[in-house]
Amino acid sequence: MNVNDTRKAIKALPHMTVTRNDGEWRVTVLFQSVAARNPAKSDRWCREKQEKLAYYTNDAEDALGTARDMSKRWEAAK
C-alpha cells in the first residue's frame, strides 16, 4: 500500500485523521469528534486531548492498524 492509499484508508475510518511528515505518521481522533464528545470544553482543551490521543510511528502498516483500533475504541466508548 502506498502513502496515498494508507492516508485515504485511515481518513475513511470513523473519527480518524492522519498526517505524515518526514516519514513519520501521526494518527489521532478528529478534532470535531473530540469536541462533540466534550461540548463544555474549550477548543484548547480539545486540541490538547487530541494530541494526548495521537500516536506516532514510522511504519505505515502500524499507523493503519493503530487507526483501525483507535476508531473501534472511539466508537465503542460512545
N, C-alpha and C positions, 0 to 999 in steps of 0.2 A: 504494500500500500504506500503510495507516495504522500508527500506532505499535504497537498491539497485534499486528497481523499481522506486522510486522517482528520484534518481540520473540519471538513464537511461532516464526517461521521460523528465527531464529538459535538459539534453545534446542532446536529439533528436530534441529539438526546434531550429529553425534557430537563429544563433548568440549567443546562451546562453551557459554558463558554470556554474558549481556549485562545491562547496567544502563543506565538513561537518567536523567540529572539535568540540569535546566535546559537541555534541548535538546541536551545532549552525550551521545553514545553511548560506552560503554566495552565493547569486545568483548575477551574473553580465554578462555583454556582453563580448564575446570573445575578447581577445586582438587583434586578427587578424582582426576582424570586425571594431574595433575602428581605427586601423592603416590604413585599407583600405579606410575608410571614411575620414581620415585625413593624406594623404600621405606626406604632408610637415612638419608634426610634428615629434618630436624625439620620440624614444622608451620610454624615461622617461615621456614625456608629455602624451603619450598613456596609460601608466600604471597608471598614476595619474588620468586620465579621467576614466579609467576602475574602479578604486577604488571609485571615486565620484559616479559612477553609481551603485555601489554594494549595495545590500540590505541584511540585516542580520535578521534572525529570528530563533526561536527555534521550530517552527511548520512546519512540512513537507508539509501539505496542503497549508499553506500560502506561502511557498517557491515555490511550483509548480504553484500556481495561479499567484504569482508575476512574475515568469519566463514567463508564457504564455502572460501576459500583456506586459512585457518588450519586448518580442520578436515581438509581434504585432506592438508595437510603433516603434521599431527599423526598422522594415520592412516598415512601413508607411512613415517614415521620409526620405526614400531614395531620 
